[in-house]
Amino acid sequence: MGNINLTMSWDDGSLHDMRLAELLSKYDIRSTFYIPKNNVEGIQVLPDTDIRELSKQFEIGCHTIDHVRLNRLPDKEHDYQIRHSKEWLEDVTGGPIQGFCYPGGVYDIRSIIAVKKAGFYYSRTTENFQRDIDDLFEMPTTLQIHNHKNIVLSYNIIKSKNSWKRISDYYPILLTNSLSKRLEYVLDHALKKQVSYLHFWGHSWEIDQFNNWCVLEDFFKVIKEKSQLFNLKTNYQCALQNEKSLRS
């Protein structure tokens, strides 16, 4: 078994999550799904029955009640969106919900305080190009599974923590417009550097919109073939492992 903790997470609770779950199960890949009760952006969200079905194999996390940008809300609504999302999903799944994901990656200090107060163990951001967890309530990611334009990826690298180091590590992904090659590079780079944490994330509705199912399955095949080199974990398991490592 490898030393690299590889995790995946999927936001928004789209109906396409069920197709995605079948693919993940096919290749024995653990994942976390962050699901809102409603989505003000118009994306149809999974019914409770499907959420319960997902929870039998995958970690389920909260994504507010209405998929709203938290920094725009007055205090009462802000805290309700966080606290009640946990109460709702625990009622739906019949089990504890440990993780929260900030919609759009937008949050402030109020959000971190409210997430802690609501009883979550960790919360995930949308910060890309990271390979360590420094704070359980600002858990970063490594790469979004979406074929962004190079200018978007460049901006994400520049605004990331330790940006010069990230430019040195990840500039090769800017030299191609191929999503599959970008994913392959990040995976190979992690193996070469033996990083401790590798986190891919995305939206199943986006995979469907841009018809990237074949690219995604090919990527899953590669992970399956190299699975002995990774510790495949949910986001919560990565958070637990990270805290354990800090204490040791």
N, C-alpha and C positions, 0 to 999 in steps of 0.2 A: 504494500500500500504506500502511495506517495505521501509527501508532506504538504502538498498544496491543497488548501481547502477551496474547492470549486463549488460555487453556488449560482443559482439563477432565480430571478424573480420577474413577475409579470403583473402589470398594473391595469386597473380600470374595470376588471370583472366582466369583460365583453363576452357575448355568447360564443365567440370563437375560442374561448378558453377551454371548452370541452374537447374540441379537435386538438388543441395544443396538448392537453392532458394525455390524450391517447398516444401522441408522439413521444412525450416524455416517458410514459410508462413503457412503451415499446423498447426504449433504449436505457431503461432503468436509471433515469436521471431525476434526482430530487429537485424540487422547486418550491417556491413560495408564491402564492397568488394574493395580491392586495386588492380587496374588493369593496367598493362603496355600495350603499343601499340603492342610491339613485345616481344619475349622472347628468348634471345641468348642461353638459356639452352635447347631449343628445344621443350618446351611445347607449344602446340597450344593454341592461345589466342582467347577469344570470339570476334566475329565480332561486328561491330558497332551496328547492329540491336539488338543483344542480350544485349549489354551494355545499350542501351536505355530502353529496357524492364526491366532490373534489376533496373535501376534508378527510375522507377515508384514506387517501394516498399522499396528499400534499399538505404543507403548512398553509393555513389561511391567515392573512393579516388584514388590518383595517386600513381604509383609504378615505376616511371621513364618511359622513352620511350621504352627502350630495356631491362629492368630488369638487369641492370649492377651494379656492386659493385662500389659505388661512390668514395671510397678512392683511387681507382686505376686510376682515370681519370685526365687528364690535366684540368686546370681551365675552359677553354672555353667549352669543352664537358661536364664537370661536371655540369655547370650552365645550359647548354642547356637541358640536361636530366631532370632536375627539372622543369625549367621554361616552356619548351614546353609541358611537360606532362600535366600541368594544362591547357594550351591553347587548347591542343588536346581534352582532356576529356570534357571541358566545351563546346567545339564545338559539340562533339558527343551527350552529354546529354541535351544540351540547358539550363543548369543551373549552378550555382556556385559550384566549387569543393573546399571544405574547408580543407581536410586532405591529408597528404602524408605519405607513409610508406617507410622506408629505405630498399631496397632489401638486403636480407640476414642479416638484422640488422646491416649492416656495414655503418658507417658514420664518419665524423670528424667535426671540428668546421666550416670548409667551407660549409659543407652540411647544418648545422643549419642556418647559415647566408643566404645561397642561398634560403632555404625554406621560411624563413621569408621575404626575398626580393621579392620572387615570389608571395607573397600575401596569403600564406596558413595560416590557423588559428592555426593548430597544426600538429605535425608529430609523428608517432608511431614507436617504436623500437621493438625488439624481446626479450627484457629483461623479463625473467619469474619470477614468485614467488613474485610479488609485489601487493600491495593492496591499494596504494595511488598514486596520480599523483602529483609529485613535480615540474615538468616542462612540459609545454604544447608541447614543441618541442623535448621532450624525453619521450613521453608517454609510460609507461611500460605495460607489460601484466602479467597475473597470471599463466596461464598454456597453453601450446600448446596441441591441440587435436591430439596427435600422440603417439604411443606406443614406446617411446624411451627406450633404454636400461638403466638400473639403473645407470651405470657409467656416462652416458650423463646427466641424471637428477641431479646426485650428483654434477657434475661439474657446472651445471647451478645454483644450489643452492649456492655453495661455492663462485662463482664469482658475485653473486647478491649483491645489497646493503643490509647492515645490515645482513650479511650472517649468523651470529650465531643465530639471531632471526629467520631467515628463516629456518635454520636447525631444530630449536625447533618446528616451526610451521608445517613443511612439511615432516619431515623424514618418517612418516608412508607411504607415497607414494612409498618409496624405498623398502618397505617390501612386495610389490606385483608386479607382472608382468602384471596385468590386467588393461587395459586402462579404462574400465568401473568403476572399484573400485577406481582408481586414480581420475577420474572425480567426482565420488560420494563423496570422501573424501574432495576434495577442496571445493565443494559446501556446504557440511555439516559444514566444518570448518569455512567458511565465515558466515554462519548463527549463529554458536555458538559464534563467536567473534564479530559479527555485524560489519564487515568491511565496509568501505565506497565504495569500488570499486573492482569489480571482472571482469576480462577480459580473456576470452577464445579465442584462435585463431588457425588457421590451414590453410591447403591447401586442396581444394576439390580433386585435382588429387592424393594426398596422401591418402585421405580417400578411394578413388576408388582403388588405387594400392594395398592397404593392406586389402581391402574388409571390411572396418569398418563402412559401412552404417547402419547396424543394431545397432551397439554400439552407433553410433551418434543419431539415432532416439530414442533409449531408453533413452538417456541422455536428449534429447529435451522433451520427455514425462515427465520426472521428473521435469524439469524446468517449464513446463506448469502446472503441478499439484501444484507446489509451487509458481506460478507466483505472488500471492498476497504478497509474502514475498520479492519481488524484484521490482526495477524500471528497466524495460527492455529498454535499450537505444542503440542508435548508438554510435560510437566512438565520433563523433562531439557533440552529446548531452551530453556525459560525460565530454568532454572538456569544454563545455559551463557551465555545472553545477559546475565543479571544480573551474573555474574562478569566478563564482558568489559566491561560498562559501568563497573563499579567500578574496573577497572584503567586505563581510558582517561581 
